[in-house]
Amino acid sequence: MSMAGIVAYGAYIPLFRLGKGTAGWESPTERAIANFDEDSVSMAVAALRDALTGMDPNSIDALYFATTTQPYAEKQSATTVGWGANLRSELFTVDCTDSLRAGTNALRLAMDAAKAGSAKRVAVVAADTRLAQPRSSFERTFGDGAAALVVGEDRPIATIEGHVSLAHEIMDTWRSADEDMVRAWEDRFRLEKGFIEALRESVAKALQKFGTTAKDYAKIIFSAPDARAHREAVRVLGLEDSQIQDGLFGALGHTGTAFPLMLLIAALEEAKPGDHLLLASYGDGCDVFSLRVTEDKAQLPPRRGMKGHLTAKKILPNYELYLKWRGLHQPDPGVRRPPMPTPSATALYRERERNLRFEAAKCRSCGTVQYPPQRVCTRCSKRDDFEPVRLADRPAKLFTYALDYIAGSVDVPLVVCIVNFEGGGRALMTMTDRVVEEIEVDMPLEMSFRKLYEAEGIHNYFWKCTPVRVKG
């Protein structure tokens, strides 16, 4: 009998870090931070695209999106993630929210759906951009990032052999619906009565149910609130240091719902066939999973995953820029242009293929690719005879660019580009995740799903170009 498991994985970590080279940053550790135009939805799209490397997006039957920082209180985000990642419209979509365990909750739901046969392949995506008070301990601990897993029964790279869940009611960390920043009770109480107590009980129950001991696992992965709690858990559970998956508190930070899944992906990248992994996720209780790595891991196409994103990074020059990106510091921008208009819901609906899927039109007669799509071919003048082509996954090069210092962008200057795509097509775009001094004509580019702006509660998403992050 086949067993449900992880068929593929992907991750996304923002390019920029708060670190030792950041003026005004008072922590010796690095923390991954989302750019001003990134949020949970945009990062989820990036992680899912990474997970779908070498895989047909149309093979995904369901999408579960986990986050505590969704852009809307009433509008599904999983649908937007699916469109950005070019999944088909005949798709079951779910938002899993309001708990740091939402990522592993979604993994459990996906596993059950695959085992029941209601979906052959389920995409589980988790992403968070949690906000903390400036100069607080949470600010030094929190990181931004996303993880994506594809769950199914067809040649999994890691089978899920068992699971245990524990509900543990406690007020340790919380955030009300009308608040932006996470609150917490006293540290010792949170650690001893929250994380440690729930982890100890759930792991003990899990090992008993699985008929295993801690020594049976090559790696044990758990999402501790911080580095101190991580060390304490190792001591309390009596684990060997060699068994413990690096918590990445010094290089990434706690990425909320995505954190346990990102650590699992990091473990899978190093795991060998036959290795057993134990995953424990904390948040008002614990989810514990026992996994076994299979021989099919060797067949997984290369992807950026955790390794690629951790090494490809840039240190933010100063702490003030981070505060500006988060809207916590608003100096007089000297803007000489009117505010951005409220997006038209009608226009967003009409143009969703070109805006969210980044689809151009290819003339069936002469092969000319046009973006945005037109009714008449600019080369052969054929009318209404086009097929859609997606530009988001095509290599591109910078044809020319201009620097706009008065556009009112959060990240001055605004880099306006003309981009040429491999296989045809040209688009007017803006460039993000860039260092102005490194921009040059003909540089290779890739596409990134980003948030343009928010007006009247409407979050407007589109594609931007970025320098190729991992070359080769």
C-alpha positions in Angstrom: 0.0 0.0 0.0 1.3 3.5 -1.0 2.0 6.0 1.8 1.5 9.7 1.6 4.6 11.9 1.8 6.5 14.9 0.5 6.9 14.8 -3.3 8.8 18.1 -3.6 9.8 21.1 -1.6 10.7 24.7 -2.1 11.6 27.7 0.0 12.0 31.5 -0.2 14.1 33.8 2.0 14.2 37.5 1.2 17.4 38.8 -0.2 18.1 41.4 2.5 19.3 40.8 6.1 19.7 42.9 9.2 23.2 41.9 10.4 26.6 43.0 11.6 27.1 45.4 8.7 23.8 47.2 9.3 24.3 50.6 11.0 22.1 50.9 14.1 21.4 47.1 14.3 22.3 46.1 17.8 22.3 42.3 17.5 25.2 40.1 16.5 22.9 37.8 14.6 21.4 38.1 11.1 17.7 38.3 10.4 16.0 37.8 7.0 13.7 40.7 6.2 11.2 41.1 3.5 11.6 44.1 1.1 9.1 46.9 1.2 7.1 45.3 -1.7 7.0 41.8 -0.2 4.4 40.2 2.1 3.2 36.7 3.0 1.4 36.3 -0.4 4.3 37.3 -2.6 6.8 35.2 -0.6 4.4 32.2 -0.8 4.3 32.5 -4.6 8.1 32.5 -4.7 8.4 29.4 -2.5 5.7 27.5 -4.4 7.4 28.3 -7.7 10.6 26.9 -6.2 8.8 23.7 -5.1 7.2 23.3 -8.6 10.7 23.1 -10.3 10.4 20.4 -12.9 6.8 19.7 -12.1 3.6 20.5 -14.1 1.6 23.1 -12.1 -1.6 21.6 -13.5 -0.9 18.4 -11.4 -1.7 20.3 -8.2 -5.3 19.5 -7.0 -5.4 21.6 -3.8 -3.5 24.5 -2.2 -3.4 25.1 1.5 -1.8 28.5 2.5 -0.7 29.0 6.1 0.0 32.4 7.6 -0.7 34.7 10.5 -0.1 37.8 8.4 -2.6 37.5 5.6 -3.3 40.8 3.8 -7.1 40.4 4.2 -9.4 39.5 7.1 -12.1 38.7 4.5 -10.7 37.5 1.2 -8.9 34.3 0.6 -5.2 34.6 0.0 -4.6 31.0 -1.2 -6.5 31.9 -4.4 -4.0 34.7 -5.2 -1.1 32.5 -4.4 -2.4 29.9 -6.8 -2.8 32.4 -9.6 0.6 33.8 -9.1 2.2 30.3 -9.2 0.2 29.6 -12.4 -1.9 26.8 -10.9 -5.1 25.8 -12.7 -8.4 27.4 -11.7 -10.0 24.0 -10.9 -8.3 24.0 -7.5 -9.4 23.5 -3.9 -7.9 26.4 -1.9 -7.8 26.9 1.8 -6.3 29.5 4.1 -5.0 28.2 7.4 -4.4 31.1 9.8 -4.2 32.4 13.4 -1.6 29.9 14.8 2.1 29.4 14.5 1.2 25.7 14.0 -0.8 26.6 10.9 2.0 25.4 8.6 2.1 21.9 10.1 -1.7 21.9 10.5 -1.9 22.4 6.7 0.6 19.6 6.3 -1.6 17.2 8.3 -4.7 18.2 6.2 -2.8 17.7 3.0 -1.6 14.3 4.1 -5.2 13.3 5.0 -6.4 14.5 1.6 -3.8 12.6 -0.3 -4.5 9.4 1.7 -8.2 9.7 1.3 -7.8 10.2 -2.5 -9.6 13.5 -2.6 -6.5 15.1 -4.1 -3.5 13.4 -5.7 -1.2 16.3 -5.1 -1.6 19.0 -2.5 0.6 22.1 -2.3 1.2 23.3 1.3 2.6 26.8 1.5 3.5 28.8 4.6 4.8 32.3 4.9 4.9 35.1 7.5 6.1 38.6 7.9 5.4 39.2 11.6 6.0 42.6 13.1 7.6 43.4 16.5 8.2 46.5 18.5 11.4 48.3 17.4 14.4 47.3 19.6 12.5 44.5 21.3 13.7 40.9 21.8 11.1 39.8 19.3 12.5 42.1 16.6 15.9 40.4 17.2 14.3 37.0 16.9 11.7 37.3 14.1 12.6 36.6 10.5 10.6 36.6 7.2 10.4 33.7 4.9 8.3 31.0 3.2 8.2 27.3 2.6 6.3 25.1 0.2 5.8 21.3 0.2 4.0 19.2 -2.4 2.3 16.2 -0.7 1.1 13.1 -2.5 1.5 9.3 -2.8 3.4 9.3 -6.2 7.1 8.6 -5.6 7.5 10.7 -2.4 11.0 11.8 -1.4 10.0 11.4 2.3 7.1 9.4 3.6 5.1 10.5 6.6 4.9 7.4 8.7 3.1 8.8 11.7 1.8 12.0 13.4 0.6 13.1 16.8 -1.1 16.4 17.8 -1.5 18.1 21.2 -3.7 21.0 22.1 -2.1 23.1 24.8 -4.2 26.2 25.9 -2.0 29.0 27.1 -1.6 32.8 26.6 2.1 33.0 25.8 2.2 35.0 22.5 -0.8 36.6 20.8 -1.9 39.4 18.5 -5.5 40.7 18.3 -7.2 41.3 15.0 -6.8 45.1 15.3 -3.1 45.0 16.2 0.0 44.8 14.0 2.6 43.7 16.6 3.0 40.5 18.5 2.5 40.6 22.3 3.8 38.1 24.9 3.8 37.2 28.5 6.8 36.8 30.8 9.7 34.9 29.1 10.1 32.2 31.8 6.4 31.4 31.8 6.3 31.2 28.0 9.3 28.9 27.9 8.5 26.5 30.8 4.7 26.3 30.8 4.3 26.8 27.1 7.0 25.5 24.7 8.9 23.1 26.9 5.8 21.5 28.6 3.9 21.0 25.3 7.0 19.8 23.5 8.0 17.3 26.2 4.4 15.8 26.4 3.8 15.6 22.7 7.2 14.1 21.8 6.8 11.5 24.6 3.3 10.5 23.2 4.6 10.5 19.7 7.6 8.2 20.4 5.3 5.8 22.3 2.8 5.8 19.4 5.5 5.3 16.7 7.3 2.6 18.7 10.6 4.5 18.4 13.1 6.2 20.6 14.9 9.6 20.0 18.0 7.7 19.0 16.2 6.2 16.0 16.2 9.6 14.3 19.0 11.0 12.2 17.6 14.5 12.7 15.2 16.0 15.2 13.6 19.3 14.1 11.6 21.6 16.3 10.5 25.2 16.0 11.5 26.8 19.2 10.5 30.4 19.9 14.2 31.5 20.2 17.7 30.2 20.5 17.6 29.9 24.3 14.4 27.9 24.2 16.0 25.7 21.5 19.0 24.9 23.7 16.7 24.2 26.7 14.6 21.8 24.7 17.7 19.8 23.7 18.7 19.6 27.4 15.2 18.7 28.7 14.7 16.0 26.1 18.2 14.6 26.6 19.1 14.7 22.9 22.5 14.4 21.2 23.7 17.7 19.7 24.5 15.8 16.4 20.8 14.9 16.1 19.5 18.4 16.3 18.7 20.4 13.2 20.2 23.8 13.2 17.5 26.3 14.3 19.0 29.0 12.1 18.4 31.7 14.7 21.7 33.4 13.8 21.1 33.4 10.0 17.3 33.5 9.4 15.2 34.2 12.5 11.8 32.7 13.5 9.7 32.8 10.4 6.3 32.1 12.0 4.1 29.5 10.3 6.9 28.8 7.8 9.6 28.1 10.4 9.1 24.3 11.1 8.6 23.6 7.4 11.7 25.6 6.4 13.8 23.7 9.0 12.4 20.5 7.7 13.4 21.5 4.1 16.9 22.3 5.4 17.1 18.8 7.0 15.8 17.1 3.8 18.5 18.9 1.7 21.2 17.1 3.8 19.3 13.8 4.5 20.2 10.4 3.0 17.8 7.7 1.9 16.7 5.7 4.9 17.1 8.5 7.4 14.3 9.0 9.9 13.3 12.6 10.7 11.2 13.8 13.6 9.5 17.2 13.2 7.8 19.0 16.1 6.0 22.3 15.6 4.9 24.5 18.5 2.0 27.0 18.8 -0.8 26.5 21.4 0.2 22.9 21.3 2.4 20.7 19.1 2.2 18.7 15.9 4.7 15.9 15.7 5.6 14.0 12.5 7.8 11.0 11.9 9.2 10.9 8.3 11.5 8.5 6.4 13.6 9.7 3.5 13.3 7.5 0.4 15.5 6.6 -2.6 13.4 9.0 -4.8 15.1 12.0 -3.2 18.0 11.6 -5.7 15.6 12.1 -8.6 14.4 15.6 -7.3 15.5 18.3 -9.8 17.9 20.9 -8.4 16.2 24.0 -6.8 17.2 26.9 -4.7 15.6 25.6 -1.5 17.1 26.7 1.8 20.7 26.5 0.8 20.5 28.7 -2.2 18.5 31.4 -0.5 20.6 31.4 2.7 23.9 32.0 0.8 22.5 34.6 -1.7 22.0 37.6 0.5 22.8 41.3 0.9 23.2 43.1 4.3 20.9 46.1 4.7 23.1 49.2 5.1 21.2 50.8 7.9 18.4 50.1 10.4 16.5 53.2 9.5 15.8 51.8 6.0 14.2 48.7 7.6 12.0 50.9 9.7 11.0 52.8 6.6 10.2 49.6 4.8 7.9 48.5 7.6 6.1 51.9 7.8 7.5 52.5 11.3 9.5 55.6 10.3 8.1 58.1 7.9 10.5 61.0 7.1 9.2 63.7 4.8 9.7 62.1 1.4 9.4 65.3 -0.6 7.0 63.6 -3.0 5.9 65.8 -5.9 3.3 63.4 -7.3 -0.3 62.7 -6.2 -1.0 59.5 -4.1 -1.6 56.2 -5.8 -5.2 55.7 -7.0 -7.6 53.1 -5.6 -7.3 50.0 -7.8 -10.5 49.3 -9.8 -11.9 45.9 -8.8 -13.4 45.7 -12.3 -10.0 46.3 -14.0 -8.3 43.9 -11.6 -10.7 41.2 -12.6 -10.5 41.9 -16.3 -6.7 42.0 -16.3 -6.0 39.2 -13.8 -4.3 36.9 -16.4 -1.8 39.5 -17.5 -1.3 40.9 -14.0 -1.2 37.8 -11.8 -0.2 35.0 -14.2 1.9 37.4 -16.3 0.5 36.2 -19.6 1.5 37.8 -22.9 -0.1 37.1 -26.3 1.7 35.2 -29.0 0.5 35.6 -32.6 -0.4 32.3 -34.1 0.5 33.6 -37.6 4.0 35.1 -37.2 4.9 34.2 -33.6 5.3 37.7 -32.3 4.9 38.0 -28.5 3.2 41.1 -27.2 2.8 42.4 -23.6 0.4 43.6 -22.6 -1.8 41.5 -24.9 -3.3 43.3 -27.9 -6.1 42.4 -30.4 -4.0 43.2 -33.5 -0.5 41.9 -34.1 2.0 44.7 -34.4 4.1 42.7 -37.0 1.6 41.0 -39.3 -1.6 42.9 -38.4 -3.5 39.6 -37.9 -6.5 40.3 -35.7 -7.7 38.3 -32.7 -5.5 35.3 -33.4 -3.3 34.8 -30.3 -2.4 32.2 -27.7 -1.4 33.0 -24.1 2.2 32.6 -23.1 3.5 33.0 -19.5 6.5 35.4 -19.2 7.1 34.9 -15.5 9.2 31.7 -16.0 11.3 32.9 -19.0 14.8 34.2 -18.8 15.1 37.9 -19.5 17.7 40.6 -20.0 17.7 44.3 -19.3 17.4 46.3 -22.6 17.6 49.8 -21.0 16.6 51.6 -17.8 16.0 55.0 -16.1 16.3 56.1 -12.5 13.4 58.1 -11.2 14.2 60.1 -8.0 10.8 61.8 -7.7 8.4 58.9 -8.1 7.6 58.7 -4.4 8.8 55.1 -4.1 9.7 53.8 -0.7 13.0 52.6 -2.2 14.4 55.7 -4.1 15.3 55.7 -6.9 12.6 53.9 -8.8 14.3 51.8 -11.4 12.1 51.7 -14.6 13.2 49.1 -17.1 12.6 47.8 -20.6 13.0 44.0 -20.4 13.5 41.6 -23.3 12.3 38.0 -22.8 13.9 34.9 -24.2 11.7 33.6 -27.0 10.2 37.0 -27.7 8.4 39.7 -25.9 9.2 43.0 -24.2 7.8 44.6 -21.2 8.0 47.9 -19.2 8.7 47.0 -15.6 10.2 48.2 -12.4 13.3 46.6 -10.8 13.4 45.5 -7.1 16.0 43.8 -4.9 18.6 45.9 -6.7 21.8 47.8 -5.9 21.8 50.8 -8.2 25.5 50.7 -8.8 25.3 47.1 -10.0 22.7 47.7 -12.7 24.0 47.4 -16.3 22.4 46.9 -19.7 22.1 43.3 -20.8 22.3 42.0 -17.3 20.3 38.8 -16.8 16.9 39.2 -14.9 14.3 37.1 -13.4 10.6 37.8 -12.5 9.3 38.2 -9.0 5.7 38.5 -7.8 5.4 41.6 -5.6 2.9 43.9 -4.0 2.8 47.3 -5.8 0.8 49.2 -3.2 -2.2 49.2 -1.0 -5.1 51.7 -1.3 -8.5 51.7 0.4 -7.8 48.2 1.8 -7.0 46.7 -1.7 -3.6 45.1 -2.1 -2.4 45.4 -5.7 0.0 42.7 -6.9 2.0 42.6 -10.0 5.4 41.3 -11.3 8.7 43.1 -11.1 12.1 42.1 -12.4 15.1 41.4 -10.2 18.8 40.7 -10.9 19.3 36.9 -11.1 19.9 35.9 -7.5 21.6 32.6 -7.9 23.6 32.4 -11.1 24.6 29.2 -12.9 
